Amino acid sequence: MAAITPRNNISPAGQHKVQFQAFIKNEAVLKNISETLGSETKTKRFVSSIISAVSLNPDLQECQAPTIISAALLGESLDLSPSPQLGHYYLVPFKNKKAGVSNATFQLGLIL
């Protein structure tokens, strides 16, 4: 049986990716992030790096958007990059089977 996809032909993982991008670009969310980081420049860099990290990881795309942002803000507060190439920290998806959702968590990488 073929997989059912929405009318716009976005796969379920791609749909979550679009939902995350819409969530993080929401005016209220951006305002909250900007107030937390204290700078529009930091906010733009943060948002673009998180969108990039989510788009590279299909499992992360399944996570609830607020947990992704929360985990990433922890890394940002430590002045670390979420870039997998640098390995400062990772956004790791965990499935909560009882709740039937996935949440992103902060995982410190190896800092040299």
MIMIVO-922906 format. One record per atom (N, C-alpha, C, O): residue in three letters; x, y, z. Coordinates in steps of 0.02 Angstrom, whole numbers, plus 32768, in hexadecimal, padded with zeros to 4 digits. Atoms other than C-alpha are relative to their C-alpha. Layout:
% residues N
ALAXYZ...
***
This chain:
% residues 112
MET802A7FC58000MET800080008000MET802C803E8000MET805D80428026ALA7FD97FC38005ALA804480AB7FD1ALA7FF4802D803CALA7FBD802E8058ALA80067FD17FC9ALA8065812C8056ALA7FD2803A7FECALA7FD380517FB4ILE802E7FC8800DILE7FE281B38065ILE80268040800FILE804280498046THR7FDF7FC07FF6THR80298261804ETHR7FCD80377FF8THR7F9B802F7FD5PRO802E7FC88007PRO7FD283098060PRO7FFD80177FB7PRO802880057F8FARG800B7FE98044ARG7F92835E7FC3ARG803C80267FE3ARG804780257FA7ASN7FC77FDA8019ASN802E83CB7FB7ASN803D7FD57FF5ASN80737FEE7FE7ASN7FCB8031800DASN8098832D7FA5ASN803C8007802EASN80747FF4801BILE7FCA7FFD7FCFILE81008352803FILE7FFC7FC0802AILE7FC67FAE8042SER7FFF803D7FD7SER813682B4809ASER7FF080128048SER7FF8804C805BPRO800E7FF17FBAPRO810382A48151PRO803C80228023PRO80328051804AALA7FC57FE07FE2ALA81B782CE8186ALA800880477FE6ALA80188074800CGLY7FFB7FBD801DGLY81B98361810FGLY7FCA802E801BGLY7FD5806A8022GLN80367FD87FE4GLN8113839B8155GLN8014801A8045GLN800680548054HIS7FE87FE97FBFHIS815E83A28204HIS803480367FF9HIS803680668020LYS7FCC7FCE800DLYS81F1840381BELYS7FE080437FF0LYS7FF58077800BVAL80247FC38011VAL817A84838173VAL7FDE801C803EVAL7FE08059804AGLN80207FE97FC2GLN811A848A8217GLN80328020802FGLN80238053804EPHE7FCD7FE37FD4PHE81BB84AA8278PHE801580457FE6PHE801A8074800DGLN7FEC7FC0801CGLN81EF85358201GLN7FCA8035800BGLN7FD9806E801BALA80377FD17FF4ALA814485858210ALA7FFD8013804AALA7FF1804D805BPHE80017FF27FB8PHE814C857582CEPHE803780308014PHE802A80618037ILE7FC87FD77FEBILE81F885C182E2ILE7FFF80457FE1ILE801B80757FFCLYS80057FBF8020LYS81D0864E8269LYS7FC280278016LYS7FB6805F7FFFASN803A7FDE7FE5ASN8130867A82C7ASN8017803E8026ASN8049803B804BGLU7FEB7FC07FE3GLU8139872F8302GLU80087FFC804BGLU803980178066ALA7FFC80067FB7ALA8118870483B9ALA803C7FD78015ALA805E7FE78046VAL7FC6802B7FF0VAL819B867A83BAVAL804180267FF3VAL806E8024801DLEU7FC47FD9800FLEU821C86EA8365LEU800C80368034LEU804580438048LYS7FFA7FCC7FCDLYS81F8877483E3LYS801B7FE28041LYS80477FFF8061ASN7FE980217FC4ASN821086FB8473ASN804A7FED7FFBASN80707FF78029ILE7FBA8012800AILE82B486BA842AILE802C803E8002ILE8061803E8022SER7FD97FC28003SER82F1876B8408SER8008801E8047SER803E80358058GLU7FFB7FE67FBBGLU82C987A184BBGLU802F7FD48029GLU80547FEE8054THR7FD4802E7FDBTHR8323870784FDTHR8049800A7FEDTHR8075800B8019LEU7FBB7FF98017LEU83BE87218493LEU801A80478005LEU805680528009GLY7FED7FBA7FF6GLY83BD87DF84A1GLY801C80237FC3GLY8035805B7FC8SER7FE47FE1803CSER83F2880183EESER7FDD7FE47FC2SER7FD17FA87FBDGLU801F8017803EGLU83A087F98343GLU80317FD97FD6GLU801E7FA97FB4THR7FCC80258025THR844487C082F6THR80067FB9801ATHR80097F8A7FF3LYS7FFC80437FE2LYS844F872E8370LYS7FC27FD87FEFLYS7FC57F9C7FE2THR80408022800FTHR839887068351THR80017FE57FB9THR7FED7FAC7FAELYS7FFE80168046LYS83B086FD8293LYS802F7FC57FF8LYS801F7F957FD5ARG7FCF80378004ARG844B868F82A6ARG7FE47FC18021ARG7FEA7F8A8006PHE801D80397FDBPHE83F386208325PHE7FCA7FDE7FD7PHE7FCB7FA17FCFVAL8038801C8027VAL8357860982BBVAL801A7FDB7FC2VAL80037FA37FB4SER7FE78021803CSER83B885E1821DSER80267FC08011SER80227F8E7FECSER7FDB803D7FEESER842985648276SER7FD27FC98018SER7FE07F8E800CILE802E80337FE8ILE8397850B82C8ILE7FD77FE47FC6ILE7FCB7FA87FC3ILE80238018803BILE833585028226ILE802C7FD07FD8ILE80157F9C7FC0SER7FD0802B8024SER83D084B881D4SER80087FBD8024SER80077F888004ALA7FF7803E7FD9ALA83E884398261ALA7FC27FD37FF9ALA7FC97F967FF2VAL803D80278006VAL833284028257VAL7FF87FE47FBAVAL7FE37FAA7FB2SER800980188045SER833283F5819ASER802F7FC77FEFSER80217FA07FC1LEU7FD08036800DLEU83C9838081A0LEU7FEF7FBF8024LEU800C7F8B8015ASN800E803B7FD7ASN837C8307821DASN7FB67FEE7FFEASN7F8E800E8020PRO804680138005PRO82D982B081EEPRO7FE07FED8043PRO7FA57FFA804EASP801B80117FBEASP82C4826D82A0ASP7FF1803E8029ASP7FC08040804ELEU800B7FC17FDCLEU82D4831C82E6LEU7FC280247FE5LEU7FA18049800AGLN803B7FE1801EGLN824C8355826EGLN7FC07FE6801FGLN7F8C80068019GLU803B801D7FE0GLU81D482E482CCGLU7FF5801B8047GLU7FC1800F8065CYS80047FE77FBCCYS81F5833D8372CYS7FD3803D8006CYS7FC880627FD5GLN80287FC57FF2GLN818583BE83C1GLN802C803E7FFCGLN806280408019ALA7FD77FC4800DALA81C3846A838BALA80178023803FALA805280378042PRO7FE77FDE7FC4PRO81CA84B8843APRO803A7FDC8021PRO80667FFC803FTHR7FC880247FE1THR823D842D8476THR8041800B7FD9THR8077800B7FF6ILE7FC57FF38029ILE82B3844D83E4ILE801E80448013ILE805A804A801DILE7FE97FBC7FF0ILE82BC8506840CILE801D80028046ILE805080238052SER7FE780007FBBSER82D184E784C6SER80457FE08005SER80717FFB8026ALA7FBF80227FFFALA8360846D84ABALA8036802B7FDFALA806E802F7FF7ALA7FD07FD68024ALA83B384E2842FALA8012803F8028ALA804B80558025LEU7FF27FC57FD7LEU83A3857784A4LEU80317FEF8038LEU80598019804CLEU7FCF80157FCELEU840285148527LEU804680017FE2LEU8076801A8001GLY7FBF7FFE8022GLY849084FD84ABGLY801680477FF2GLY805180577FF9GLU7FF07FB9800EGLU848785B5847BGLU801680248040GLU8043804E803DSER7FEC7FE07FC0SER849285E88533SER80477FEE8013SER806780138038LEU7FBB80157FF3LEU85368589853BLEU803080177FC9LEU806B80067FC9ASP7FDA7FE58038ASP857185E2849CASP801D7FC97FD4ASP80577FCB7FBFLEU7FEC80388029LEU85788540843ALEU7FD97FFF7FBFLEU7FA3801D7FBASER802080058042SER854B85178386SER7FDE7FBC7FF8SER7FF97F89800EPRO80218040800CPRO84CB84928353PRO80197FDD7FC1PRO7FFE7FA97FAESER7FE6801E803ESER852F846D82B5SER801C7FBA800ESER80487FB28037PRO7FE580447FF7PRO854C83B182A9PRO804A7FFB7FEEPRO806E7FD18009GLN7FB980018013GLN85F383D68256GLN802D80168039GLN80657FFD8040LEU7FD87FE97FC7LEU8631843282F1LEU7FF87FD3803DLEU80287FCB8063GLY800C802F7FC9GLY85E383B8836DGLY7FFF801F8045GLY800B7FFC8076HIS80057FE17FBEHIS85CE843783F9HIS7FC87FE28029HIS7FD17FCF8063TYR803880227FE1TYR852383F28423TYR7FD27FE47FCATYR7FD57FF77F90TYR802E8021802FTYR849D838883D5TYR7FB98008801ATYR7FAD80088056LEU804780027FF0LEU83E1839383D0LEU7FEB7FB87FF2LEU7FE97FA27FB9VAL800C80488005VAL83B182DF83F2VAL7FB57FF3800AVAL7F988006803DPRO804780117FF9PRO830082A083D3PRO7FF57FC2802BPRO80187F908024PHE801580397FD7PHE82B1822E8454PHE7FB57FF77FFAPHE7F8F80277FFELYS8048800F8005LYS820A81D8843ELYS7FE47FF28045LYS7FFE7FC78069ASN8025800C7FC3ASN819481E184D1ASN7FC67FD37FECASN7F927FEC7FD6LYS803180308018LYS8131814484AELYS7FBE80068026LYS7F887FFB8009LYS803E7FF87FD9LYS80B48164853ALYS7FD680397FE5LYS7F9980337FDDALA80247FC58019ALA8087821084F6ALA7FF67FFD7FB5ALA7FCD80227F99GLY800580068048GLY809E81DC8441GLY801E803A7FDAGLY8007804A7FA3VAL7FDF7FC78020VAL810F82708418VAL804B7FF78004VAL80657FCE802ASER7FB77FFD7FFDSER81C6829283F8SER80158044801ASER7FF880778008ASN7FE67FC17FE4ASN822783158458ASN804B80047FF2ASN806E7FD27FF2ALA7FB87FF5800AALA82D183608434ALA8020800F8043ALA80038031806DTHR7FDA7FF37FC4THR8353836384BCTHR804580197FEETHR805F800C7FB8PHE7FBC7FE58007PHE83FA83BB84D1PHE80317FC98013PHE80297FA98047GLN7FCA802F7FF0GLN8494834B84CAGLN804280227FF1GLN805180337FB8LEU7FBE7FDF8007LEU853E839884E8LEU802F7FD37FD8LEU80327F977FE3GLY7FD080248029GLY85C083668468GLY80458007801DGLY804E801E8056LEU7FBA7FFB7FEBLEU867C835D8474LEU801A80447FEALEU801C80537FAEILE7FE77FBD800FILE86C4840B847EILE804C7FFF8009ILE80667FF2803FLEU7FB67FFF7FFELEU877B841A8453LEU801B80458005LEU805780508007
***
